Amino acid sequence: MKQRIILDEADLLEVIGEHCLDDYQAGGLRIRHYQTEGLGMRGKFKMIDLPDMQIVHSMASLPYQLGLNVMVDQPLLQMHFGLTGYESATLGSNAYVLQIQRNQHNLFYLPTHQKDFLLHERCANYITFEVNFHPTYLSKLLNDEVSLIAEFYRRMEAGNATLLGKESRPITSEMHQIIQAILSCQFPDPLRQLYLETKVQELFLLQVKQFNEEESHSVKLHPDDKQKLYQLNELIQTTGELTYSLPELASEFGLNIDKLKKGYKQLFNQTIFGHVHELRMQKAKELLQRTNQSIGEISLLTGYKNQQHFSKAFKDRFGTLPRDIRREL
């Protein structure tokens, strides 16, 4: 039987021990690192407070399903990025169901004094990135172009809980880069505050752009189709390679080629082999930065027999040659 604990959020905060590791403040910026432990759970958090927003990076170990009854005391907009793990939420009387699987994101609004239920699945390494802000900041993020999310804005203005998309979307490589840039920002004050606010706006606009993309070329995916595509995505994420052709993949996963290609792009915002290529490039960059292996060896390890082809692909992806990455270290 799957073990589950359900608590009110306020009760959880009382039974979880919190230990502050450091607390930095400068002007309107505050950065805190702290860890928690209790009820068999452990967590590490980085919290960045800015005048108009709060950025939270969470890493936790959950030995069981954790359900939380939540009620916010002021209206909340949250950009939520599930880097690992799986979570779902039932939002208010409208019974909106938010599901965020590994490597997915969404934007949601919660009005005050509304009961919401969040469910986090058991996960040894549960990682999320979120940005919280008051609804009044939304028009600033959009440069007053609220028409870009007109229906979301209308429901929010009516005081109803709402989601930007009924289905969460895949986190793109560009989004991952911005998240990493925010977490590793070393700009001196007061430039750091401006840099962080600018990066959050970039991330927000990428969310809006992705949810506003043309859907006319989408294919209808049934729940079992999605499950098969998520299994394929997990295979690629785990191995970083594919030895199958498209017809072989279609046969292996029980999908026709059109649904395989379009469905994968629809769910994960990249092609199957584009995903493999991205993982190869990220692996190559990591090997260049962390090992003393030659560029030729790294080229072979990432699937390139020709070092020149590898160098060109690497420059196309990162804007610099492999040898220049080494020189920067």
Secondary structure, DSSP 8 states (H G I E B T S, - for coil): ---EEEEEHHHHHHHSEEEEEEEEEETTEEEEEEEEEETTEEEEEEEEEETTEEEEEEEEEESSEEEEEE--SS-EEEEEEESSS-EEEEETTTTEEEEE-TTEEEEEEE-TT--EEEEE--EEEEEEEEEEE-GGGHHHHTTT-GGGGHHHHHHHHTT--EES-SS-EE--HHHHHHHHHHHT----TTHHHHHHHHHHHHHHHHHHHHHTS--TT-----HHHHHHHHHHHHHHHHHS-----HHHHHHHHT--HHHHHHHHHHHHSS-HHHHHHHHHHHHHHHHHHH----HHHHHHHTT-S-HHHHHHHHHHHHSS-HHHHHHH-
